[in-house]
Amino acid sequence: MRAISLVNKLEFEFSGNVVRNAIALGDLDNDGLNELIVGNSNGEVAVFKGQEKIQTISKLTFVSCVAIGDIMNQKKNILIIITADGWCHLYAAPEVDEQSEKSEKQSDEIDGQTQSTSGSGSLENLPTSDSSSNSVKSNKKNEKVPLVCIHMQRIPANSKSILLGDIDGDGTLEMVLGLTDRVVRSYKWVGNPHKPTLNITDSNVPYEPSDKVLGKFVALNKWECANQIGSITLHHSLDGKGLLLIAQPGGTFMRIDCSADMDHCSTANNSQHSASASTNSQEHSISGNVDYQRLGISRMRNPNISTEILGDLKCLHGPKDENGKRDLQQGAMTGRPYALATLDGTIMLVQDEVILWAIAVDHQIFALTKLDVTGNGADDIVACSWDGQTYILDQEKNSVRFNLNEAVQAFESGYYNVSLDKPNETCLVYVTFKNKIIIFYDIPIKDLNCKKFEPNFDKLVEILIRKGDTREEAKEKIRNMDKKTKKELVEYLLYYVKP
C-alpha cells in the first residue's frame, strides 16, 4: 500500500478526554464556511473557526455526542450537544440585527448591489459585479458570533452515537441516538405554534432555556439491539427508502426500515406543527421492519469485535469495461454501497448485500468516515486506527495510507475552512492524547490508482533491432516476452544504450 505525507496542518491546544462522537465539522453560523466543534469529558465544548478558537462552552457535564444540522427544520444549522448524564443542549448563532441589516441593504442597493437575508438569518448572496458586496460579506464572516443556548431537555442517559437524518421520508430531519445499554431511540423536533421561527438578535442577553418556548423533542421509536452498538448510519435503497443500519459486533448489523405511512406524514414537511399534530406525532408509530445481517461474519477474525458502519456512499455509476469507461445505464440499476470496518482491522465494501471487496490491515480501526478526497464526485472511505495509521480507500479498492505517529482518541474527516477568503477544503482531524487537535487540510491526492510501470514498447523494439533482429521480428518477440526478460531489456536500455 502506497504511503503519503501531509504537510499543511493546523494545531490547537485542547485538554481533556474526547470520545469518538464528540467531534463534528459543519457550518454553525450559516455563513457558508465550516467550523470544527470538539467536546471533552470535563464538560467543555470548543468551537474553532479558521486558525483560532472563537468560543468555549463550559459548565456542562461529560460530552458524549455533538452534531450540526437543521434539526428544527427552519433552514438554519443548530449545534446539538448530548451529555452522558442525559441532557440535550441546543446552541444557535444569533441573528443579524434587523436595523443594521436594513441599513446595509439600502447602502448596497445605492451602490447597485443586492444582498438579502433569508428567514433563518443566513446571508444569501445574489450575483453581483462590484466588490462592495464582497467586502460586506467578508466583514460579516470576520465577526466572531458567539453561540447562544436556546433549548435544554432531559433525555435518557448514556448516549454514545448520534445521527441526524430523514429516516422516515417525511422531508424533515430526525435525531437518532444509540445508547450504551443497546437501545436506539429516535426523536423529532416539534415546534411551538405560538413561536414558529427562531429569532435571536441579542447575544449579550442569554436565552433562558427553561422557558422551552421554541418547542421540544418528541420521542418516536425505541429499538433494542442484541449486542453493543458500534455506530449508526442512514442508508437509502434503490427505491429511495431510508434504512437505519446499526453496527453490531463481528461485522454484522441490524437493518431497520423506518419509512412512515405517507398518510400520517403528509403535513410533516411543515416545521410549524400545531398542538394536535404534536399529539398525533406522539401516538404515531413508524412501521419498521427489522432484520439482522450476518454477511460479514465469515470474514471476521474475531466474531465479538466491535464494528463501525458507513452508509450512503456516493459512487460513480456503472462498472468499468475493458476501455475503462463506465456503463451508466447499468450503474443506475444498482444501489449505493456501504462500508464496514472492525476493530481487528477488516474493511469491507458491500452493495446489495454482496461483498464487493474486503481487506485486512494490521492496525485497530476505531473510526470510519467518508470524504471525496480525489474530487471525482465519489465518496472515498477513510479509516483511522488508535495509533494514528489512516487508510484512504476508493470504491475500487485502490488505497493509500498516512501515519500520524501519535496515538489518537478521536478522528473526523470532512471539509474545514482555513482562510476566510477561500472555500472549504478537505481535511483530516485528529484529537491526540497529548492535548492537541491536529487538522491536515488541502489533501493533495488526485488519484488513488497506483499504475504499474510499463517499459516503452518502441524503445524495446529498437534494442532488439540493434541486436540484429528485424522490426517485425522484434515486435513479435516483445509481444510474447515474459516480465523477467522485459526487465533485463529495461536494465540494458538504462545502462548500456546511450540516449
Residue, then its C-alpha position, 0 to 999 in steps of 0.5 A: m500500500r502506497a504511503i503519503s505525507l501531509v504537510n499543511k496542518l493546523e494545531f490547537e491546544f485542547s485538554g481533556n478526554v474526547v470520545r469518538n462522537a464528540i467531534a463534528l465539522g459543519d457550518l454553525d453560523n450559516d455563513g457558508l464556511n465550516e467550523l470544527i466543534v470538539g467536546n471533552s469529558n470535563g464538560e467543555v465544548a470548543v468551537f474553532k473557526g479558521q486558525e483560532k478558537i472563537q468560543t468555549i462552552s463550559k459548565l456542562t457535564f461529560v460530552s458524549c455526542v455533538a452534531i450540526g444540522d437543521i434539526m428544527n427544520q427552519k433552514k438554519n444549522i443548530l449545534i446539538i450537544i448530548t451529555a452522558d448524564g442525559w441532557c440535550h443542549l441546543y446552541a444557535a448563532p444569533e441573528v443579524d440585527e434587523q436595523s443594521e441589516k436594513s441599513e446595509k441593504q439600502s447602502d448596497e442597493i445605492d451602490g447597485q448591489t443586492q444582498s438579502t437575508s433569508g428567514s433563518g438569518s443566513l446571508e444569501n448572496l445574489p450575483t453581483s459585479d462590484s466588490s462592495s458586496n464582497s467586502v460586506k460579506s467578508n466583514k460579516k464572516n470576520e465577526k466572531v458570533p458567539l453561540v447562544c443556548i436556546h433549548m435544554q431537555r432531559i433525555p435518557a442517559n448514556s448516549k454514545s452515537i448520534l445521527l441526524g437524518d430523514i429516516d422516515g421520508d417525511g422531508t424533515l430531519e430526525m435525531v437518532l441516538g444509540l445508547t450504551d445499554r443497546v437501545v436506539r431511540s429516535y426523536k423529532w423536533v416539534g415546534n411551538p405554534h405560538k413561536p414558529t421561527l427562531n429569532i435571536t438578535d441579542s447575544n449579550v442577553p442569554y436565552e433562558p432555556s427553561d422557558k422551552v418556548l421554541g418547542k421540544f423533542v418528541a420521542l418516536n421509536k425505541w429499538e433494542c439491539a442484541n449486542q453493543i452498538g458500534s455506530i449508526t448510519l442512514h442508508h437509502s435503497l434503490d427505491g429511495k427508502g431510508l434504512l437505519l443500519i446499526a453496527q453490531p459486533g463481528g461485522t454484522f448489523m441490524r437493518i431497520d426500515c423506518s419509512a412512515d405511512m405517507d398518510h400520517c406524514s403528509t403535513a410533516n414537511n411543515s416545521q410549524h406543527s400545531a398542538s394536535a399534530s404534536t399529539n398525533s406525532q406522539e401516538h404515531s408509530i413508524s412501521g419498521n421492519v427489522d432484520y439482522q445481517r450476518l454477511g460479514i461474519s465469515r470474514m471476521r477474525n474475531p466474531n465479538i469485535s466491535t464494528e463501525i458502519l458507513g452508509d450512503l456512499k456516493c459512487l460513480h455509476g456503472p462498472k468499468d469495461e475493458n476501455g475503462k469507461r463506465d456503463l451508466q445505464q447499468g450503474a443506475m440499476t444498482g444501489r449505493p454501497y456501504a462500508l464496514a470496518t472492525l476493530d481487528g482491522t477488516i474493511m469491507l465494501v458491500q452493495d446489495e448485500v454482496i461483498l464487493w471487496a474486503i481487506a485486512v490491515d494490521h492496525q485497530i480501526f476505531a473510526l470510519t468516515k467518508l470524504d471525496v478526497t480525489g474530487n471525482g464526485a465519489d465518496d472515498i472511505v477513510a479509516c483511522s486506527w488508535d495509533g494514528q495509521t489512516y487508510i484512504l480507500d476508493q470504491e475500487k479498492n485502490s488505497v493509500r495510507f498516512n501515519l500520524n505517529e501519535a496515538v489518537q482518541a478521536f478522528e473526523s474527516g470532512y471539509y474545514n475552512v482555513s482562510l476566510d477568503k477561500p472555500n472549504e477544503t478537505c481535511l483530516v482531524y485528529v484529537t491526540f492524547k497529548n492535548k492537541i487537535i491536529i487538522f491536515y487540510d488541502i489533501p493533495i491526492k488526485d488519484l488513488n490508482c497506483k499504475k504499474f510501470e510499463p517499459n516503452f514498447d518502441k524503445l524495446v523494439e529498437i534494442l532488439i533491432r540493434k541486436g540484429d533482429t528485424r522490426e517485425e521480428a522484434k515486435e513479435k518477440i516483445r509481444n510474447m516476452d515474459k516480465k523477467t526478460k522485459k526487465e533485463l531489456v529495461e536494465y540494458l536500455l538504462y545502462y548500456v544504450k546511450p540516449 
